[in-house]
Amino acid sequence: MSDDDLVQVGKALSSLKDNERFHGVLQQPSVSKAVRHWAGIERLSPEECEDWQSDGQIMFVLAELRRLEHCCRKAGMKVPLHTVLACEDELPLPDGRRLRGGKLENAAVQSTLEDLPDLPPVDPGAWRRTLVWQLVTMVLAAVLARVGVWYQEEEFAKLAMNATSAVGVLGPGGFLECKAIVSRSTMQSSDKISALHQWGELKAASGHCRLGHVTCQWMWRNCCDLAKTLTAQLCGLL
């Protein structure tokens, strides 16, 4: 079954559809019986078929049907008599394609294109709403970052106070004086070493606290500057 043979079948169907004489003659009872006999739908006796050779209308209709039958045989298909009697030229094929108007069409692709929904109308204010939501999100992130900074500062302050109360405070000369030392003469070397280790941990914690505080302040300033810039741009656009 080639596409050219299918196209010939489609052209034959279109020709019969546009043939007013053909469909006018088909309305006669004698011609209708002859067509049904020719198609094998309702066989007639030989006596009823003797006068067909002398009937010009019956021979005209059968000649047109034989022309269509010849095209269908080349295409490897049966004569679509129901399409002919319905005065149509559209015929669906087993592979999903269809014959329509004497042409071979891909019905699946066409139906897909026809069923596509229309695009929604463009909303001119959509980008403004998007910008507002982005601004709100960034401001909220900045507020959460600031709350985190306050929480970290409080935790570091508690840690420093606990370490100071456990170890001691610095004297005027810069040396560590432990609160737990009552008598200078009874100070043991192990207590000194332990105090020095704890003081080192205190200094490290204080350094981390100052570093975290400076970093968080820098992030907060940048978030505030960015929020101000976006707010100014938004006010100018709106």
C-alpha positions as CSV (number, residue, x, y, z in Angstrom):
1,M,0.0,0.0,0.0
2,S,1.8,3.1,-1.2
3,D,0.8,6.7,-0.5
4,D,0.3,7.4,-4.2
5,D,-2.3,4.6,-4.5
6,L,-4.1,6.0,-1.4
7,V,-4.2,9.4,-2.9
8,Q,-5.8,8.0,-6.0
9,V,-8.5,6.4,-3.9
10,G,-9.0,9.8,-2.2
11,K,-9.4,11.5,-5.6
12,A,-11.9,8.9,-6.7
13,L,-14.0,9.5,-3.6
14,S,-13.9,13.2,-4.1
15,S,-14.9,12.8,-7.7
16,L,-17.9,10.7,-6.7
17,K,-18.8,13.2,-3.9
18,D,-19.0,16.1,-6.4
19,N,-20.8,14.1,-9.1
20,E,-24.4,15.2,-8.7
21,R,-25.7,12.9,-11.5
22,F,-24.2,9.9,-9.8
23,H,-25.9,10.6,-6.5
24,G,-29.1,11.5,-8.2
25,V,-29.3,8.2,-10.0
26,L,-28.5,6.3,-6.8
27,Q,-31.8,7.4,-5.4
28,Q,-33.7,5.2,-7.9
29,P,-34.8,1.8,-6.5
30,S,-33.6,-0.2,-9.5
31,V,-30.2,1.4,-9.3
32,S,-30.0,1.0,-5.5
33,K,-30.8,-2.8,-5.9
34,A,-28.1,-3.1,-8.6
35,V,-25.5,-1.5,-6.3
36,R,-26.4,-3.7,-3.4
37,H,-26.1,-6.8,-5.6
38,W,-22.8,-5.6,-7.0
39,A,-21.4,-5.0,-3.5
40,G,-22.6,-8.5,-2.3
41,I,-24.9,-7.0,0.3
42,E,-28.1,-8.4,-1.2
43,R,-27.7,-10.8,-4.1
44,L,-30.4,-10.9,-6.8
45,S,-31.5,-13.7,-9.0
46,P,-30.0,-13.9,-12.6
47,E,-33.4,-13.1,-14.1
48,E,-33.5,-9.7,-12.2
49,C,-30.0,-8.8,-13.6
50,E,-30.8,-9.6,-17.3
51,D,-32.0,-6.1,-18.2
52,W,-29.0,-4.2,-16.6
53,Q,-27.0,-4.1,-19.9
54,S,-29.7,-2.0,-21.5
55,D,-30.2,0.3,-18.5
56,G,-27.9,3.3,-19.1
57,Q,-28.3,4.6,-15.5
58,I,-27.4,1.3,-13.9
59,M,-24.4,0.9,-16.2
60,F,-23.2,4.5,-15.5
61,V,-23.3,4.0,-11.7
62,L,-21.6,0.6,-12.0
63,A,-18.9,2.0,-14.2
64,E,-18.1,4.7,-11.6
65,L,-18.0,2.1,-8.9
66,R,-15.7,-0.1,-10.9
67,R,-13.3,2.8,-11.4
68,L,-13.2,3.3,-7.6
69,E,-12.8,-0.5,-7.1
70,H,-9.8,-0.5,-9.4
71,C,-8.1,2.2,-7.3
72,C,-8.9,0.4,-4.1
73,R,-7.4,-2.9,-5.4
74,K,-4.2,-1.1,-6.2
75,A,-4.1,0.3,-2.7
76,G,-4.9,-3.1,-1.1
77,M,-8.2,-2.1,0.5
78,K,-11.9,-2.7,0.1
79,V,-14.3,-0.4,-1.6
80,P,-15.7,2.0,1.1
81,L,-19.3,1.8,-0.2
82,H,-20.7,3.4,3.0
83,T,-18.6,6.5,2.3
84,V,-19.8,6.6,-1.3
85,L,-23.5,6.2,-0.3
86,A,-23.1,8.9,2.4
87,C,-21.7,11.3,-0.2
88,E,-18.5,11.8,1.7
89,D,-14.8,11.8,0.7
90,E,-13.3,11.5,4.2
91,L,-12.0,8.0,5.0
92,P,-10.0,7.0,8.1
93,L,-7.2,4.5,7.5
94,P,-5.9,1.7,9.8
95,D,-2.6,3.4,10.4
96,G,-4.2,6.5,11.9
97,R,-4.1,8.7,8.8
98,R,-7.1,9.7,6.8
99,L,-8.2,10.6,3.3
100,R,-9.9,13.9,3.0
101,G,-10.6,16.1,0.0
102,G,-8.5,13.9,-2.3
103,K,-5.4,14.3,0.0
104,L,-3.7,12.1,2.5
105,E,-3.6,13.7,6.0
106,N,-2.1,12.8,9.3
107,A,-5.1,13.1,11.6
108,A,-3.2,12.6,14.8
109,V,-0.9,15.6,14.3
110,Q,-3.8,17.8,13.2
111,S,-6.0,16.9,16.1
112,T,-3.2,17.6,18.5
113,L,-2.6,21.0,17.0
114,E,-6.4,21.7,17.1
115,D,-6.8,20.6,20.7
116,L,-4.0,22.9,22.1
117,P,-5.4,25.4,24.5
118,D,-5.0,29.1,23.9
119,L,-2.2,30.9,25.7
120,P,-3.4,33.0,28.7
121,P,-3.5,36.7,28.2
122,V,-0.4,38.7,29.2
123,D,-0.8,40.4,32.6
124,P,1.2,43.7,32.6
125,G,1.3,43.8,36.4
126,A,2.7,40.3,36.9
127,W,6.4,41.4,37.0
128,R,5.5,44.1,39.6
129,R,4.0,41.5,41.9
130,T,7.0,39.2,41.4
131,L,9.3,42.0,42.3
132,V,7.3,42.8,45.4
133,W,7.4,39.2,46.6
134,Q,11.1,39.1,46.0
135,L,11.6,42.2,48.1
136,V,9.4,40.8,50.9
137,T,11.4,37.6,50.8
138,M,14.7,39.4,51.1
139,V,13.5,41.6,53.9
140,L,12.2,38.6,55.8
141,A,15.5,36.8,55.3
142,A,17.4,39.9,56.6
143,V,15.1,40.0,59.7
144,L,15.7,36.3,60.4
145,A,19.4,36.9,60.0
146,R,19.3,39.8,62.5
147,V,17.3,37.6,65.0
148,G,20.0,34.9,64.6
149,V,22.7,37.5,65.4
150,W,21.0,38.6,68.6
151,Y,20.6,35.0,69.7
152,Q,24.2,34.2,69.0
153,E,25.4,37.3,70.8
154,E,23.3,36.3,73.9
155,E,24.7,32.7,73.8
156,F,28.3,34.0,73.4
157,A,27.8,36.4,76.3
158,K,26.5,33.6,78.6
159,L,29.5,31.4,77.6
160,A,32.0,34.2,78.4
161,M,30.3,34.9,81.7
162,N,30.5,31.2,82.7
163,A,34.1,30.9,81.7
164,T,35.1,34.1,83.5
165,S,33.4,33.0,86.7
166,A,35.1,29.7,86.6
167,V,38.6,30.9,85.8
168,G,39.0,34.4,87.1
169,V,39.7,37.9,86.0
170,L,42.8,39.7,84.7
171,G,44.8,41.7,87.1
172,P,46.3,45.1,86.5
173,G,49.6,43.6,85.4
174,G,47.9,41.4,82.8
175,F,48.3,38.1,84.8
176,L,45.5,35.8,85.6
177,E,44.3,35.9,89.3
178,C,42.0,32.9,90.1
179,K,39.2,33.4,92.5
180,A,39.7,30.0,93.9
181,I,43.2,30.9,95.1
182,V,43.1,31.8,98.8
183,S,46.7,31.5,99.7
184,R,49.5,32.2,97.3
185,S,51.8,29.9,99.1
186,T,49.5,26.9,98.6
187,M,49.0,27.3,94.8
188,Q,49.9,24.1,93.0
189,S,51.5,23.9,89.5
190,S,48.6,21.8,88.3
191,D,46.1,24.5,89.2
192,K,48.2,27.0,87.3
193,I,48.2,24.8,84.2
194,S,44.5,24.2,84.4
195,A,43.8,27.9,84.8
196,L,45.9,28.8,81.8
197,H,44.1,26.2,79.7
198,Q,40.8,27.6,80.7
199,W,41.9,31.1,80.0
200,G,43.0,30.1,76.6
201,E,39.6,28.6,75.9
202,L,38.0,31.9,77.1
203,K,40.2,34.0,74.8
204,A,39.3,31.7,71.8
205,A,35.6,31.9,72.6
206,S,35.8,35.7,72.9
207,G,37.6,35.8,69.6
208,H,35.0,33.7,67.9
209,C,32.3,35.8,69.4
210,R,33.8,39.1,68.1
211,L,34.4,37.5,64.6
212,G,30.8,36.2,64.4
213,H,29.5,39.5,65.6
214,V,31.4,41.5,63.0
215,T,30.4,39.1,60.2
216,C,26.7,39.2,61.1
217,Q,26.8,43.0,61.3
218,W,28.4,43.1,57.8
219,M,25.6,40.8,56.5
220,W,22.9,42.9,58.2
221,R,24.2,46.1,56.6
222,N,24.4,44.6,53.2
223,C,20.8,43.2,53.5
224,C,19.5,46.6,54.6
225,D,21.3,48.4,51.7
226,L,19.9,45.9,49.2
227,A,16.4,46.2,50.6
228,K,16.6,50.0,50.4
229,T,17.8,49.8,46.8
230,L,15.1,47.4,45.8
231,T,12.5,49.5,47.5
232,A,13.6,52.7,45.7
233,Q,13.6,50.9,42.3
234,L,10.1,49.5,43.0
235,C,8.8,52.9,43.9
236,G,10.2,54.3,40.7
237,L,8.7,51.6,38.6
238,L,5.3,51.6,40.2
